[in-house]
Amino acid sequence: MRHVDSTRLSVPPQWRADADALEKQVDECNGDKVKLQKFFERRNTSHWTKLRAELVDLCGRKCWYCEGKVSHSRLHIDHFRPKGRVTEDPSHTGYYWLAFVPQNFRLACEFCNSSTDDVTNGSRRTKHDHFPLLNESARIRSPGGELSREMPVLLDPLVASDSVMLSFDMVGVARRNALTPRTPLESVDRVTESIRIFRLDRTGLTEGRRVVMGEVVDLAKALGVFPQAEEWIRARIATEAEYSSAARAALRTARGLPNVCQAFHDVLLVDESEVTDSDSTRDLNLSLPRLIETGVLSPGVELIGSTALGDVHATLIADGRVELGARAYASPESAAAAAGAEASSGWHFWTIEVNSGRVSIAEIRDTYASARSQHHET
C-alpha cells in the first residue's frame, strides 16, 4: 500500500457543480434509510466514476489497497466510509453525506472492493460495506459530526502513517511492519484485519509481489555491473508501479549489498524517516506531537479523564496540544491540572475509549516505546 497524496487531486468545476446538485437531493432524503437506498439504486451511482481519470493521475492505474494493476474500466470508486450501510453496525444508515465527497473516494480493484472469492465453497464480499472502528461508540451517524473522532480499523492509503504499517516478507506475504508495533489502542490488529478484509493474502497478489521483490534483489546485486540496474529498480519502486511497496521492502532488505545505499540513499532515507524516530526522541520521553507524527495517535481523537465530579472530555489537536473547553494546553499534565487532576498524573489521567475499554495515553506511549526499543536492540 502506497501513500496517495489526495491534495494533488484536481476536481473539474463541472463535476463539483453536478455533485453539489446531487448532494441537495441527498439532503432532501433527511437521513431516511429507505429513501436513501432508493436514491442510490435509482440513479447517480455513476457520477463518482466520472472522476476516475483524475484519481488515476494520483497513483497510476492500480488498486490503492492491493496495488494490483487494473484496466481503467474495471477500477471501482470505493467509498472508504460506506455511503449506504455499514456491515459492523446494521442500524447505521451509512455515511450518505459523503457520497459525493472526493476525499472519501479510493480507487479499488473489483476484488478488493466487492467480488466473488476464488475458493470453491462459495462467494463472499471483501471491502464493500465494511468499516470497522476501534471505538464503535464514537461512530458518527449524521452530517456535522467530527469524523476525526473515529478510529478506523482499516488502513487508509490516504494516511501516510497507515501506508507504512503494511510490509511484506521476501516471498510476498503481507505482514505488519516491525517498525510500527501494535499499540494498546488496537483492540484488533489493524494490519491483520486490513489483510483479511481486503484479502491482501490471495495467491495471485502474493505471487506477484514475490516476483517483483526477487527482481529487485537480483538487480540490486547487479549494481555497478549492469548499467541499467538502477534505472530498472527505480521503475519498480515508482509510486505508479504495480506492487511498488513490496519492491521498496525488497530494496530495504538488500541495503547491505554493495552500492545499494549509495545508489538509493534518497529512497532509503525517506523510507526510514517515515517510520523511525530521531536519536533525540527515540523510545524515550515521547511527546504527544511525536506520537501524532508517527501515527500512534490521531488528531481529533477524544480524550477522557475521570474526576470525583464525573468524566471530563477533551480533544487531541493536530499540534499535540490538548483542547479542553475554549483553551488548548501544551501538555497532558497542564490539561489534567485544568481539569482538576494532579498535574503529575496527566499521562495516566487522560484515556481513550476503545471497544475493549479505556486505555491511558501513558500505556499507549510506554507500549510503543518498549516495542521500538526492542526492535532497535535486535
N, C-alpha and C positions, 0 to 999 in steps of 0.2 A: 504494500500500500504506500503510494507516494503522496506527499502533501500537495494539495491542489490550492493554489492561491486564488481565491474567489474574488479578490479585489481587482483582478485583471479582467473580470467579466464585463463585456460591453453589451448592454441591453438596448436593442433598437427602440427608438422612441415610439414607433407604431405598435410594437409588441407590448410595451408598457401601457400605452393608452388602451389597447384592447383588453389587457389584463385588468386594468382599473375598472372597466365596464363590467367584466365578469365578476370581479370582487363585489361590486354593488349587488349583483344578483345573489351571490352567496350570502351577503348580509341580510337580504330580504327573506332568507330561509329562517332567520332568527334562531339558529342553532338546532332546529328541528331535525332529528336524525333521519326521518323518513323523507322529508323534503330535500335534504342534502343528498341522500342516496339517489333519489330520482334525478336531481340536478346533474350529478356526476355521471350517472348512467345514460342520461338522455343526450347529452352533448358536452362540448367544451373539453373533453378529455384529450383532444389533440392540440390544444393551444400551447401547452408547455413544450410539446415536441417541436414546435416552430423555433425554439431557442436551442435546439440540439447542436447546430453548427457552431454557435458561439461557445457552448460548453466544450465541444471537441477542441476548440482552439486553446483551451487551458491546459490540456494534458494529453492531447492526441486521441486517436480513435481506439480507445480501450476502456475497459471497465475500471471505475475508480476503486472498486473493492478488491477484485482479484487480479487486476492488471492484464487480463487476457485481451488480445486484440479482437475486435468485433466489427462486422460490416456496419456502415453508417445507419442503415435502415433497421438494424436489429439492436441498436443501442437504446435501452429504455431510459426514460427520465424517472428515476426513483424519487419519491418524496421521503426524505430521511425521517421526518416526523410524518407518519401516515395521515393522509387527508381524510379518509372515510371511516376508519375504525382502527382500534389498537388491540392486537391479539392478547396482550397481557392484561388488558382492562376492558372487558366486553361492554361495560356501561359507558365507556368513553365514546363520544361522537366523532373522534378523530380531530386532527389539527386542521380543520377545514379552512380556517382563516389564513393558512399558509399555502393553500393550494396553488396560488399564482405568485408566490414569492420566490424569486430565483435563488436566494440564499438557502432554500430548503431543497433544492434540486441536486441530485447526484446522478452522474452517468453510470449505468449499470448494465451488465450483460443480462441476457434473458434468464440465465441460470441463477445468478446471484440475487436477482430481483424476484423472480417468480417462475417456477418451472417444474417439469416432471423430473423426478430423481432418476439417476442412472442405475438403480438397483431393480431387481426383478420382483420385489414384493410390494409394488405399488408406487404411488406418487406422493409428493409432499411439497409444501411451499418452502421457499428459502426466505429471503428478507421480507418481501411482500408487506404485510401489515405489522410486522414485529417492531416494537420499540420499547424494550425493557428499560427500566430505570433502577439505579442503585437505591434511590429514595422515592419509592412509589407514592408516598404520602405528599410529595411536593409536585406531583404531576399537574400541569396546567390544563384546565378544562375549557377555557373560553378566551376570546381575544382580550388583550390588555394585560394578561398575566406575564410575570417575569420568567421567560424561558430559561434564563441563566440560572435559576434556582434548581432546575432539573439536572440530574447527574446521569446521563445516558450510559448504558452498558456497552452498546455497540461502538466500536472505534469509528471515528469520523475522519475521512480523508481531508476535510477542510480544516481540521485542527492539527497543527504541526506536531504537538506533543503526543497525539494519538497515533499518528502515522509511524512514528519511530518505535512504538511499543511492539510492533509486529516484526519478527525476523524469521530466518529460515536456517535449517541445518544444510549441510552440503549435499544431501540427497533431495533437497527441495521441500522438505516437510515444514509446514508453518509452525512457529512456536513463539513464545514470548521472548523479547529481547532481554538478555540478562542484565542489561544496564538500566532497565525500567522495572524494578521489582514491584510485586503486588503490595498494595498498602491495605491497612485495616478498613478503608472506605469500601473496598471491593468485597461485598458480601458474596459475590460470584466473581470469578476471574474474567475481566473484560476481554482479554485476548482469547481465552478458551471459548467464551460464548460467541465472540465475533467469528472465530474459525468455524464453530458449529452452525451458526445461523446463516452465514454467507457461504457455507460449505467450501471453505478455502482448502480443505483436505482432500478434495476429489482428485481422482487418479490423474486426469489429464493435466490439471494445474501442477500437481507435484512433479510429474514427469517433465513438463515444460520448463519449470524452474530448475530442475536438476540439470537439464541440458545446457541452459544458459549459464548456470553457475560453473559447470565444467568448462565451458568455452572461455569464460573469463579467467579462470585459473590457468588454463593452458596458454592463453595469450599473455598472461602475466609472466609466465615462465619464459616466454619468448621476447620479453622486453630487452632491447639492446641488441637483439639478434635479428628479429623480424621487423623491418622498418614500419609496417602498418599496424603493429600490435597495439600501440597506444590509441591510435585512431579507432580501431575496431572495438576496443574496450569502452572507449568513450561513447561510441554509438550504442552499446548495450546498456550503459548506465544512464543514458539520457532520459529525462522525465517522460517523454512520449514513447519510449521503447517498451516492448512487451516484457513483463516481469523484471523491470529495471530495479526495483527494490531488492529482489533476490540477487541480481547482478552486483549491486553495491555491497550486499552482505558477503558475497564471494570475494570481492576486492578487499574488503576489510580482513577477511581470513587470510588472504595472500599477502598481507602487508609485510611479512617477514622475508619475502623473496627479494632478490637483488633488483634495484631500480624502481620498485613499486612505489615506495613512499616518495621518492624524488619525482617521479612522473605524475603522481596523483596526489601530491601534497594538498592541492586546493580542495579536492573531493573528500579526502580522508579527514582533513581539518574541519570541514563543515559537518561531516557526519558525527565526529566526536563532540563538537560543540553543541549539537542538538540534544545530546543525552547525558553529557558529563558535567560535573561541577568544576569550577576553577579551584586551584590549590587553596585559596584563601577561605573558601566556604565548604569544601568537600567534606561531607559526612559530619561536620561539627558546626554547632551554632547556626543551623539552618534557619533562615528568617522566612516570614510569610511571603515576601516578594520572591525569594528564591524558590520556594515550594510552588508558587504560581508559575514561575519561569520554566520549571522542569515538568509541569503538567500534573504534579501530585495533587494540587488543589486548583479549583477553577474559580475565577472571579464571578461574583454574583451568588455564590452558594450561601445559604442561610446558616448562621452560627447561633447556637442556643446555649444559654447559661442558666443554671438553676440557682435561685436565691431563696431566702426564707419567705419572701413575698410572692414567689412564683417564678416562672420562666421569663428570661429576658431574651429578646431576639435582635440580632444584628446581621449585617451583611458584609462579606469579604469583598472589597472592591479591587479593581484591576491593579492598582499600585501597591497592594499589600496592606493597606490600611483597613481598619475595622470601622464600619459605619454604624453608629448607634444613635438613633434619633436623628437630629439635624446636624450631628457632628461626626467627623471622621477622626479616628485615633491612630497614632503612628504605630502602636504595638498592641498585641493582645493583652498585655499587662495593664496598660493605661485604659483600654476599653473595659477590662474587667473591673478596675477600680471605679470607673464611672458608673458601672452597673451595680456597685455595692459589694463587690467581692474583694478579697485580699489581692493586692496588685501582684504579689509574687506568684500567685496561682493562675495567672492569665492563660497560659497554655493548657492547663488542666481544666480551667473553668469553662472555656468555650468548646462546644461539641458540635458535631454534625450528625443529623438524623439520617440513618440508612435503614434498609429493610430489616437488618439484624439488630437494630437498636442504635444507641448514641455512641459515637466514637470521639474521644477528645483529640484536639489538634496536636496535643503533646504526643499521644500514641501514634498518630499518623507520622509526625516528624521523626520520632525515635525509631519506628519500624523502618522507615525509608533510609535513615542514616545508617542503621545497623546493616541492612541488606547491601547498601552501597559499599560500606566499609569491608564487608566480607568479600565482595566482588573484587575490590582493589587489592585485597590481600592475596587473592588467588591469581 
